[in-house]
Amino acid sequence: MAKIKISSKVEQSEWEALQAIASESQQSISGLLTEAVADYVRKRRLRPAVLSHLEDSMNENEELGRRLAS
């Protein structure tokens, strides 16, 4: 997969923590950032789908929910 170069600013304390994690896990900063971005994107895309499914399920089972609550 093609890689692109990015530039950003982060708090120094967060950068130092990331460097420590990279050193401890013997991974590159680039690898950790790629993993973090992929995880963030996956969570952001999944959440609306999960919430939509949950809402559909609640609507479909509204009567059952009332019966279980009483």
Secondary structure, 3 states (H helix, E strand, C coil): CCCCCCCCCCCHHHHHHHHHHHHHHCCCHHHHHHHHHHHHHHHHHHHHHHHHHHHHHHHHCHHHHHHHHC
